[in-house]
Amino acid sequence: MRKELEVILNSTHDAMIAVDKEGIITLFNKAAEKLTKIKIGDAMGKPVKKVIKNTRLMDILETGNSELNKKQDLNDIKIVTNRMPVKNEKGNVVGAVAVFRDITDMLDLTSQNIELEEIQSMLEAIFYATQDAISVVDQSGTNVMINPAYTKLTGLTREDVVGKPAEADIAQGESIHMEVLKTRKPVKNARMMVGPNKKEVLATASPITVDGQLRGSVGVLHDVSELMRLNRELSAAKQIIRNLEAKYTFDDIIGKNKLIKASIDKGKKAANTPATVILRGESGTGKELFAHAIHNASNRRFNQFVRVNCAAISENLLESELFGYEEGAFTGAKKGGKKGFFEQASGGTIFLDEIGEVNLSTQVKLLRILQEKEIVKVGGTKAIDVDVRIITATNMDLERAVKEGRFREDLYYRLNVIPITIPSLKERKDDIYPLVLYFIKKFNQEYGRSIIDVSAMAIEVLKKHDWPGNVRELENVIGRSIINMRPNDNIILAKHLPKINDEKDIQSDLEKIVDNINGDKELTLSQVIGETEKKYITDILKRYNNNKTETAKALGISIRSLYYKMDKYNI
């Protein structure tokens, strides 16, 4: 193989000189002998600085940088030189090589230009990829070259790849080499799996062109399997953190209605006791918000807050998720067992949402925790002490469930120590306006909008809806309303409100408002406008507690104009 390499190097028109990391000449071909007029025997094994007085190979060894297409004088001729470092698979410089040729004869340069550019393109491509796994294919898509780093990464040998189609190394994904050959454009950061071990990599490939002609593709593989593993662990850690954090306080609960204020006051009192709390209310009223707030107002706020949606976990898994399990407790149990939610929440608070969905066998264990403050893992016999504050929530009629035998009466009384009922939105429609302002602020941040208010007419329309989905439904409607608005709109009008109530158009309620104004009478357009203006001014005055200055400001008119209109409409 070495003899074949010497034949190739000595037959090329390009002069080549290579040195090791000490600057000792290890390659000096016949073209170099011809151009330098130095015998091969006088050069090989000698320090390059003593053989070539003006050599820059020592600079290349020192800097590790390439010098391409450099012109210089050599004896009585002019040459163009490419100098490049030689790096090992770790990226360390282990030598340097100079490739140069005589350019005094421009005819020779023209006739040999394609060969020089091809060598230069190949050397540059390989040079810039030396620190990662490399594969090269020709213009037909056949693998022609791989490096040792490629073998190490993929687990494929030269025999497995070279001479085979570009897809030979791919376990999952599409060949980026074929994409490059098809489009003549680079491909960056394509994710795929390669080799028998399905190593996950990011692949980048670029076309090799010579004199405008596509000659192949060079690809670089980056091992990202370890990075992906760390990302998965980070995601899992973030999920755990989210489960262990209570995000909301009582300040986040919007409302001035007497019913919601009474619930907030009761929640604040409950936070100062260790007693079990049960949150009652329809879906979407904010039971989880209250659970977060109670935890954050308690002396357990610096410990874990674990939320469990009992309805979202299948019955056969709920018990093991709540109480944990020992190794070998059942088929598929993790080695070493697993901590349950109660053990994770020890010292803090556990929030059991949809408590009415828990089956009777699990209810027995919950009762034990409330009575004995200890758990027994699935498959275990040893009792484990836990210090957990329990908050539960349900929209179920628990009293009826007790009568029907679906919920244990003794557990019901243990949970019902501090019941807090959260009113539905239809019971506190006077809170719709402050809630809408809160959601406007939230969606402004999410959507990058600058909505400043909602019209009184839109509020009137919203108040006519019964809101079976409560605050959660209102949030959804406001979000959809903002999507319906044009970029320059900054006030939510009735026309922006979407369809609700089984696709009934909420805007149609606007017509009812007009109907209430004119009754059975036929009014002129100016009369309808006047009545509508009167009602709108009246609503704004009520909103600002009859403050004329604030009302005028909200209406965008002068206070003088406001007084004029109030006098005109006898307000």
N, C-alpha and C positions, 0 to 999 in steps of 0.2 A: 504494500500500500504506500510505503514511504517513497519507493522508487517511482511509482506512478505519479505521486505528488510532485517529485522533483522534475519529472518529465514535463508535467503540466506547467510548473512554475518557470522552467527554463525555456519553454516554447512560446511563452507569452511575449508580446511586444512591450509590456510594461515592466519597468525596473522595480524590483521589490527588495527592501531591506527590512529585516525584523530584528528586534533586540529583546532580551529578557529584562526583568525588572532591575538588574544591575547595570544595564546598558551594554551588555556583551552581545555581539552580533551572532544571531542564530540562523539567519536566512540571508543569502546574498546571491541572487540569481544571475544568469548570464546577461540579461538586459542591463542589470545594474553594473556588471563588470564592464560592459561595452560603453555605457554612458559615463561612468566615473573614471574609466581607464585604470582601475585597480583590480588586480587579480583576485579571484575568489579565495585562493589559498592564503593571500595576504590579508583578507578581511575576516573570514570565519573565525569565531572564537576570540576576536580582538575587541577592546573597548571601542565603541562607535566614534567617540570623540577624537581618538587618535587616528582613525581611518578616514572619517569625513570631518574636516575641520569646522565647517559651518553647519553641521547637523543640528536639527531641532528636536530630534527624537528624545533627548534627555528632558527637554521642556515638556514634551507630551507625557513622559513618565511622571513628572512632578505634578502637573496640573490635572491630568486625566481628561483633558479636553481635546477635541479633534481640530485639525486645521485642514480645510478643504479648498482645493483649487488655488493653491498658493504658487505664485510665479517667482522664480529666482534664477540666478546665474550659477552654472556648474561648469567649471573649466571654461571652454570657449563656446558653450551652447546655453540656450535658455530652456528651462524645464518647468513643468507644472506638477505640483506635488499634492498628494492627499496623505495626511498623517493622522493616525488614529491609535488610541490606546487599545490594548487587548485586556479584557476583563474576564475574571472567572465567574462562576455562577453566583458567587456571593457579592459580586460587584467590585471586587478589589482589582486594582491594576496589576497585571502580572507581566506586562511587556508592552511593546509599541511596534507599529509597522508603518513604513513609508512606501507609497506606490507613486512612481513618477515616470514621466516620459519627455522626450525631446519635442519641443514645439517650434523649433526653428524651421522645420520643414512643414509648412502649412498644408501641403498636399497630403503628406502622410497623416497629419492630424485629422484631416477631413475624412480620409478613407477609413480611419480606425476609430472615429468618434463614437460610433454605435457601441463598439466593444468596451470602450472606456466608460461611457455612461452606464452601461449595464453593470459593470463591476462596481462603479461608484454607487449606483442605486442599491445594489445588493448589500454592499458593505455598510452603507448608511442605515438601511433598514435593520440589519442584524445588530449594528452598533447600538442603536437607540432602544433595542429590545433585550439587551443582554441580561438584565436583572430579572426577567420574568420568562416564563415558558413560551417558546417560539415555535411556530410551525409555518412552513412556506409551501404554497402550491403553485403549479405553473398555470398557464392560461387555459388549459383544458380541465383544471380542477383536480389534478393528481398531486398528492403529497410528494414533495421532492426533498424536504429538509425539516428536521426537528433538532432541538438542542437538548443537552442533558437535563436542564431544568424542566423541560416539557415531559421527559420520561419520568422524572421524579414526581411531578405533580399528577400526571394522568395514570401512571402505572402501566403505560404502553411502551413497548420497545420499538426500536427503529424498524424491525421486521414487521411489527404490527401495523405500521403507519405508512412508511415510505413506499411509493409505488401504488398505494391504495387510493380510492376516491376520498375527497375532502370530508365526507360524512363518516369515514371509518372510525374516528375517535369519539363520535358523539353518542352518548347514552340517552340523552333527552334534549330536544331543542332542534333548531335549524342551523345549517352550516353558514357561518358568517363569510367564509371564503367564497362560497357560491353566490352569496348576496353581493359581495364586492365585485366578482367577475361579471355579474349580471348588470349591476348599476354603474360600475366604474367609480363608485363613491365609497368613502370610508364608512365603517360600521363601528359604533362605540357602545361599550357597556351592555352588550347583549348577554342575558343570563342563560346559562345552559348547564348540563351535567355531562361530564366526559369520563371516559375510561371505564374499566370493569367495576370500579368502586363507586361510580356515579358521583365523582367529585364535583361539587358545585363551584362554578367559576363565573367571572365576568370576562367576556371576550371582546377584544378590539382588533379590528383588521383594517389594513389600508392597501390600496392597489399598488403594484409595481409597474411603472410605465417607463418605457425607453423610447425616446424620440417620438413621443405621442402614441406609441403602441403599447397596449396592455400586455405585459409579460407574465403576470401572476398576482399573487396576494400574499402578504405577510401578516400573521396573526399573533397576538400576545394574549396569554391567559393569566388572569389574576385569581389566586385562590381566595375565595370569600366564604368558604364553609365555616371557618372559625369565627369570622365576623358575623355571619348569620346566626351562629349559635349564641354569641354574646348578645346580639340584638333580640333574640327570642327570650333570653334570660332577663334582659332589661325590660321587655314588654311585660313579662310575667311579674317582675318586681313592681312595675308601675301599676299593674292591675291589682296587686295585693295592697299597694299604698292607697289606691282609690277606695278599696274595700275598707281600709282601716281609718279613713279620714271622714270626719263630719264637716261638710263644706259650708253649711248655712247656720245663721244665728236668727234670733227673733227679729233683728233689724231687717232681715231679708223678707219677712212676711208682710206683704203690702195689704193695707186695709184700715179704715177708720170706722167701719160699721160696728155697732155695739156688740153684735154676736161674735165677730172675729176677735174683737178686743177682749171679750170675756174669755175666749178660748186661749188667747195669748197670755192673759193674766194667770189663768189656771195652769198653763204650761210652765210659766216662770216659777210658780209655787212648787209644782211637781219636781222641777229641776233641783230644788234644794233638799229633796228627800230621796232616800234610796228605794222608795216604794215602786212597785211595778205600775207602769202606765199602759193603758189601752186607748188607742186613737180610733175614734169612730167617725165615719163620714163616707160620702159617695166617692166614687173613683174620680180622681183629678182635682180633689179639693186641697191637696197639699199635706197629706198625712206624713209623707217622708220628710218634708220640709220641717214639720214640727218635731219629728224624731231627732233630726240633726240639731235643731235649735235647743232642745231639752238637754241633749248630751253636751253641747258646747257651753251651756249655762250651768252645768253641774260641776262638782269637784272631780269628776272623772274626765274632764275635757282634754287633758294631756295624755290620756291613754286611748286605746283602740276603740274605734266605732266600726262594728261589723254589721253590714246590712244583708239580710237573707230574704229573698222572695220565695216563700214557701210554696207558692203555686207554680213557680218556674222550675222546680226540681221534682223529678219523678218520685213517686211514693217509695219505690224500692231503694232509692239513693238518698232520700232526705235524712234518714236516721244516721247513716254513716257520715254524711256531710255535716250534720249538726254536732254529733258526739265523737266523730273520728272512729278509727278502727285499728285493730292490731294486725300485725303481719300474718298473712295466711287466713284472715277472717273469712274470705270468700274468694272465688276465682277472679283473678285480675287485681287483687289487692296489692298495693305497692310494697316493695321490700322495706321493712322497718315500720310499716304502718303509716298512719296519717293523723295529724291533729284535726279535730273538728272545729267548727265555728265558735262553739262555746269556749273551748280551750284557747283559741286565738284571741277571743274578746276578754279573757280574764283580766280583771283590773279596770275594764272599760265598760262599754255598753254594747249590747246586741239588740238589733232591731229586727223583729220577726214580722215582716209584712205578709198580708193575706193569711193570718194565723188560723182562720176558719177552715183553710184547706188541709190542715194537718190531720193525718189519719189517727185512729184511736190508739194504736200501739205506740206511736210516737208521743201522743198526748200523755201517756203514762210516764214516760221518761221526763217530759217537761215538768210534770207535777213533782217528780223526785228532785229535780234541780231547784224548784221553788221552795220545796220543803227542807231538803237536806243540803242544798248548795254543793252538790257533787254530781259527777257524771261517771258512767261506765262505758268505755268504748265498745263498739261492736266487736264481738269475738274475745272480749276481755272479761276479767273478773275483779280487777282492782279498781276501787273507787278513787276518783281524782277530784280534789277540791277545786272549785272555781268560784271566783268572786266577780259576778257579772250583774250589771243592771239590765233588766229586761224591759224593753218597750215593744209593744205589739200594735198591730193595726189591722183593721178589717172593714170592709163595706158590707159584710154579711150580717144578717139578723141572727146574732149568736143565741139570743134567748129562744128563738124558734128552733135553732139547731140543737139546743140542750133538750127541749121538749121532745124532739124527734129522735133523740139518742145518738146524734151525729157528733156531739161535742160534750165532753165530760163536764158535769155540773161542778165538781170540786175544782177542776182546772179553771173553769169560768170565773169562779169567785176569787181564785188566786190571782188571776190576770186583771180582774175588774176592780182593783184597789183604787186607782185614780183614773176614772174614765174621762176622756176629753173628746167632746163632739165638735167636729169642725164643720161649720155651716156650708151649705152649698152656695154656689154663685147666685142662684135665683133668689136666695134669701138675703143677699147683700148686694143688690144691683147698684147701690150707690158707690160701691168700690170699683165698678167697671172702669171709670175714668182714670183713677190713679193706677190701676193695673195696666191699662192700655199704655199710659205714659211710661211705665216701667218696661213693658215689652218693646215699645218704640226704641228706648235707649239700648236695650239688649240687641235688637235686630239692626240698629244703626251700626253697632260695632261688628256684627257678624257679616252684614251685607255691604258695609262701606257706604251707608246712606246718611242723609242729614235731615231726617224727618223731625219736625219740631212740635207737632201737635196733631190732634184729631178734631174734626168739626163737631159742633154740637148736634147737628143733624145725624151724623154717623153714630154718635153716642146714643141718641134716642132710638135709632134703629137697633143697636146692639142691646139696649135695655128691653126691647120687645121680645128678644129670644129667651127661651127657658134655660139654655145651657146645660143639657144633660151631661155633657163632658166636663162641666165646671171650668176651673181656671185653665186647665190643660187645653181644653177646647178653645177658649178665648185666645190663648197664646198662639194656637195654630191658625186661627182666623186672622189675627193681626199680622202674623208672618206672611200669610198668603196675600193679604191686602197690600202689603209693602211691595211684594213681587208684582202685583197688578199695576203699581204706580209707575209713571214715567220718571226718568232720571232726575228731571228738574222739579218734580212735585215735592213739596215739603209738608203738606197737611193731608192726612187721611180723610177722604170724603166718603160719603155714603156710596157713591158709585164705585169706589175701590173695593168695597166689601165683597167677599166671595159668596158662593152658594153654600148654604148649610141647610139642615133639616131635610135630608133626603133630596138634595139638589134643588130645594126651593130657593129662589134668588132672594137673598136678604135685602137687596136693593128694592124689591117690590114693596117692602114695608114703607118705603118712602112715599109710595102712592097712597097708602093708608093714612099717613100723616096729613097729606094734602086733602084727602077725603074728609078727615076729621075737621079740617079748617072750613071747607065750604058746604059740607053736609049735602043736602039734596039740591042746593041752589046752584045755578050756573053763574059763575063769576067771570068777570073780565080778566085778562092777563095781568093788568096793573093791580087789580084787587088781590089776585093770588100772590103776586110778588109782595104786595104790601103786608098781607097776612103772614106770609112766610118770614118776612123781615122782622115783623113784630114778635113772632114766636122765637126766632133765633136770638134777638136782643134780650128777650125775657129769660131765655135759658142761660145765656152768658152772664147776665146779672145775678142769677141764682148761683151759678158756679163760683162767682167771685164775691158771694155774700153781699151783693148790692153795692160793691165798691165801684164807683163810677170811673175812677181813673184807670183801674186795672181792666175794667170792661172795655173802655174805649181803646185801650192799648191792644187788647186781644182782638177787637173788631177791626183794628187798623184805621180808626177814624179819630178825629179830634174830640176832646171832651165837649166842646161846644156843639159839634154835630150830634153827639150822643144825646145831649139834653134836648136838642131840636127834635130828634126822632122819638124820644120818650114822650115829649109833649104832643107830637103829631099822632102817635099811636095810643096816647092816654095810658102809658105804662107807669 
